[in-house]
Amino acid sequence: MQKFLARRIVLAFVTLLSVSVIIFILGRVSGDPRHIYLDDYSTQEDWDRMGEVLGLDKPYWQQYGLFVSGAVRGDFGRSVKEGRPVMDVILERAPATLLLGFVAFSISLLVGVPLGILSAVTRGAMLDRFGKMVALIGQSAPPFWLGIMLMFLFAVKLRWVPPYGREDWNSILLPAITLGWYYAAANLRLIRSAMLDVLDSEYVKLARAKGVSNTGVILKHGLRNALIPPLTFAGVTLGALVTGSLVVETVFAWPGLGRLAVDALFAFDYPLLQGVVITFTLMYVTVAVLVDVLYAYVDPRIRYA
């Protein structure tokens, strides 16, 4: 078990290091932030002084080394746009992203799992066709298009919820549904497929022959044995929902880390952009490692994979 855990931790460290290199290179390729903060009347001295303040006067390898050494201590420098420590800005925005991710995750389970069960039980009926339609739309519609359509219908036309921002409690409904619909559709398809395999198995037929009620067959024999694939997917989904909110937060002006990353990109705010991306990666990798460890405890065969 120790070797398995050590391998996962090493892979997580390599992932974080690789992401830090990629985001460092992409940030520098996108442009020089001094073009934004200095006007046409600035002198060469102003340009050089701003470079010293932002740390751009050093070679790239030295800039990267300073970034990594600071990131290890939780210090990503100061945000050029906000004028504050990057970590303070991230901690201020992180709760909104975590809330959105967990609500979307709950929606994906509460919608996908029951619909998947009902779709499998009523195979070929109207409810099954409805479930297939939900899954098709959820896995084919781009999130930005889906968000705009939901905003137009429920916020502009019906005026049931605010169109954007984080105001009342219902402000989170549209972005959470937009973010969670794809994963709800995936859960629906996984549950339906797994339930159909289980319901066609011999031991389920034996249970029916013994007189077990239809509800007992579905819940006790069917669902229990069909939950393994969805549970695997749920572990990956949680990390993806927390870190994959960039498009949704931008569409709905949700004040989270995704929108913060977009703002930092357009402002050429290197320290803030690097800090947000590393935070996203750390969240995803942490969830992935925890899921791997839990599965190793549940199924000892995984330890030797």
N, C-alpha and C positions, 0 to 999 in steps of 0.2 A: 504493500500500500504506500509505503514511504517513497519508493522509486516512482510509482505512478504519479503521486502528488508532486514530486520534484520535477518530473518531466513537464507536467502541466504548468508549473510556476515558471520554469525556464522558457517555455513557449510563450507564456504571457509576457515575460520580460522582453523577449525578442520582438514580439508584436508591438509593444510600446516603443521600443527603440526604433523599429522600422517606420512606424507612423511619425515619430518625431523627426526623422530624417526627411521623409516625404513632405510633411507640412512645412518644414523649414525651407526646403528647396522651392516649393510652389509659392510660398509667401514672398520669397525674394524675386522670383521670376515675374510676379504680378505687377511689380512696379516699386518705385521709391516713394515712401510717404512724404518726403520733403516737398514733393511737387504739389501736395495738397495744402500743407501748412505754411508754405512760403509763397509770396506773390511775386509778380514780375519786377517789383522794385527792390527785392532782396539782393544783398550783395553776396560775394563769394564767402565773406566772413560769416554772414548769417547762415549760409548753406553748411559751412564746415562746423559751426557751433551747434547747429541742429543735429548734424550727424554725430557729434560727440555725445549730445544728450540722449539720442536714440540708440547709441552704440553701433552706428553704421560705419564708423571710421575704422573699425577693426576688420581684419581678414575674415572671410566667411567661416573658416574652421574654428577661429577663436570665438566668433559670435555663437556658433552652435555649441561649443564647449561651455560657454557661459550660460546658455539657455538650459542645457542638460543639467549642469551642476545646480542651477537655481531650481529647476523643476523637481529634482530629488528632494530638496528642502521645502517644497511647496511654494516656492517663490518664482513666479513667472514674470517678474518685473512690473513696470507700471504701464497702464493702458495709455496710449497716446491720445485716444479719442476722449476717454473718460477722465484722464488726469488722476487716476487712483490706482492702487495696487490691483493687479489682474485678479488675484484670488478673492479680493473683496467683491469685485464685480461678479465673478462666477458664483460665489456663495449667495449673492443677492438674487440671481436669476435661477439658480438650480432648483429651488422648491417648485417653481411654476412648471418646469420641464418634468420633474419627478411626478408631480400631481397629474399632469396630462398623460404621462406614460402609464401610470397605474390605473387611471380611469379607463383609458383605451384598452388596456390589458383585461380589465374586468368586463368591459363590453364584449371583447373578442371571445371570452369564455362564456358569458351569460347568453350570448346570441348564438355562437357557433356550436357549442356542445348540445344544447337542447334541440336546435334545428337539425343537427346531424343525426341525432337519435331518431327524431320523428321522421326524417327523410328516409332513413334505413328501414324503419318499421313499416312505413306506408309506401314501400317501393312501387313506383309506377303510378301512384295516385297523384291527385292535385297538389297535396302538400309536398310530395317529393319533387314535383316539377317546380314548385315555388322555391324550395331550397336550392335546387340547381341554378335557378335564375339569380338568387342572391349570391351564390358562390361565383357565378360567371361575372356578374357586375363587379363584385368585390375584388376579384383577382385580375380584372382586365382594365378597369377604369383608373386612369392616373389620379393620384391623390389631389393634385392641384385643381383638376377639372371637377372631381367629385366635391371638393370643398367649395368651389365657386357655385356649383349647382345647388348644394345644400344651403349656402348662404343666400342665394337668390330666392329660393323657395320659402325657407323658414324664417329668414331675417328680414328680407326686403318685402316679399309678398304677404306672408302671414303675420309678420312682426311678432313671432313668439319668443325669439331669443335675440340678444344683441348680435350685430353682424361681425364685430371684431373686438379685440381687446379683452381685458380681464376685469369685468365690472361685477355683476351679480353672480350668484351661484350657478345660474344657467349659462353663463358665458362659456363654460367648458364643454357644453354638450356637442356643439357642432365640430370643433376641432377634435374632440375625443372620438366621435363617430367616424369622422374622416380618417383619422389615424388608425382606428381599430377595425375598420370594415374589412380591409385586406386579410388581416389575421383571423377575423371571425369567419370569413369565407374559407380560409385554409383549414381552420379547426373543423368547420362543417364537413368539408370533403374528407378529412382524415377520419373523423368519427363515423361518417356514413360508410366509408370503405371498410374500416375495421369492424364495424357492427355487422355489415353484410357478410364478411368472412366468418365471424363468430356465429351468427345466426344460422349459417349453412353448415356448421360443424356437426359432428356426430353426437357429441355430448349434449348439445342443445336439443337435438332431435330426441335423445333419450330422456331428457328432462321433460319435454312435452309429452312423451309417451307415458311417463310416470304420473302425469296429471298436474304438473306444476303450472300455476297460472301464467297467463301471458305477461303480466306485470313482473312476476318473479323471474321469468325467463329473461326478460329484457334487462332488468336492473341487476339481478344477482349473478346470472350466468353470462349475459351479453355484455353489459356496460363494463363490468369489472375487468373482463379480459380484453376489452377493446380500448382501454384507457392508456395503454403503454405508448403507442405512437403519439397521441395528443399530448401526453405528459412530456415526452421528449421535445416536441415542438414548442410547448409552453415555456420551457426553460430558455430556449433560444429567442422566443417571441418577447419575453420580458426585457431582455437586453436590447433587442432591436427597437422596441417601442420607446424605451427611454432615450435611446441615442438617435433614433431616426425621425425626429420631429422637425427637422429643419424646414422642409417644404410646408408642412401644415402650420407651423408657427409663423412663417412668413405670410401665408395666405390670410390667416386670421389675426395677424398682428399680436400674437400671443407673446407676452414678455418673458420668454424663456431663453435657454442657451442656444437653441437653433436660430432664433432671430438675432441673437447677439453675435453669432458667428457670421451671419450674412452682413450685418452692420460693420463688423470688424474687417471683413473682406473688402467691402467697398471703401472703407476709410483707410485701407493699407495699414491697419493697426496690427503689426506683426505680433507683439507680445500677447495681446488679447486673443487673436485668432489661434495662435499656438496653444495658449492655455485652454481654450474651449475645446479644441480638437483632442488634446491630450486627456482632458477630463472625460469627454465622450468615450474615448478608447478605453480609459481606465474603468469606466462603468461597465462597458460591454464585456471586457476581458474578465472582470471580477465576477459578473453573473455567469459567464461561460465556465470559469474554473469551479465555481460553487456547484453548478449543475453536474460537471464531470465528477466531482468528489462525491456528491449525493448518489449518483448512479453507481459509482464504485462500491459504495456501501450497500446499495440495494442489490446489485448483481455483481458478485465477486469475479465473474468471468471478464468483466470490463477492465479490471486491473491489469490484465495481461495482454490487452489489445495493443 
